[in-house]
Amino acid sequence: MTKAKLFVCIISHEKRIEDVLEALLDAGISRASIMDVRGMLEYLADEIPLFAGFRSLIEDNSKTNKMIISVVENDEQVRMAFDVIEEVYGSFQETNSGIMFSLDIADIRGLKL
């Protein structure tokens, strides 16, 4: 069993992604993947005509969010990542700002921690 964690952060305001990545890099977290992701309402509003009315429920006009995933060594690095991201991005308590969470990793291969 490892102490490693999977850290996940979804940023709703994609224009802020560079600030977030710089903050993570400054905190020593340099291994991450960044993906474009869409929320369920955006997908339904754009892809299924029956749900086109959902577009009015979406506050931000941006159709994509950015998801950062990284394997970090322990709980301390997760807390550090949470703190530095909120310093530059702002509180995740705001509606539609995004989400951060971490998951335990039972075993890992291909990455030395």
SULDAJO-V262216 format. One record per pair of residues at least 24 apart in sequence whose C-alpha atoms are under 6 Angstrom apart, sorted by the first residue. I is the first residue (numbers start at 1). J is the second residue. D is the distance in Angstrom with one decimal. If there is no record, write none. Layout:
# SULDAJO-V262216
i: (I & I)
j: (J & J)
d: (D & D)
This chain:
# SULDAJO-V262216
i: (1 & 2 & 3 & 4 & 4 & 4 & 4 & 5 & 5 & 5 & 5 & 5 & 5 & 6 & 6 & 6 & 6 & 7 & 7 & 7 & 8 & 8 & 8 & 8 & 8 & 9 & 9 & 9 & 9 & 10 & 10 & 10 & 10 & 11 & 11 & 11 & 12 & 12 & 12 & 14 & 14 & 20 & 32 & 32 & 33 & 33 & 34 & 34 & 35 & 35 & 36 & 36 & 37 & 37 & 37 & 38 & 38)
j: (106 & 106 & 74 & 72 & 73 & 74 & 105 & 71 & 72 & 74 & 103 & 104 & 105 & 70 & 71 & 102 & 103 & 69 & 70 & 102 & 68 & 69 & 100 & 101 & 102 & 67 & 68 & 99 & 100 & 66 & 67 & 98 & 99 & 65 & 66 & 98 & 65 & 97 & 98 & 65 & 66 & 85 & 69 & 70 & 68 & 69 & 67 & 68 & 66 & 67 & 65 & 66 & 64 & 65 & 66 & 64 & 65)
d: (5.2 & 5.8 & 5.3 & 5.7 & 4.4 & 5.0 & 5.6 & 5.7 & 5.4 & 5.9 & 5.5 & 4.8 & 5.4 & 5.8 & 4.6 & 5.3 & 5.1 & 5.6 & 5.2 & 4.5 & 5.7 & 4.6 & 5.6 & 5.4 & 6.0 & 5.6 & 5.1 & 5.8 & 4.3 & 5.6 & 4.3 & 5.2 & 5.3 & 5.7 & 5.2 & 4.8 & 4.9 & 5.2 & 5.0 & 5.7 & 5.9 & 5.6 & 5.5 & 4.4 & 5.6 & 5.4 & 5.5 & 4.6 & 5.7 & 5.1 & 5.8 & 4.9 & 5.5 & 5.2 & 6.0 & 4.9 & 6.0)
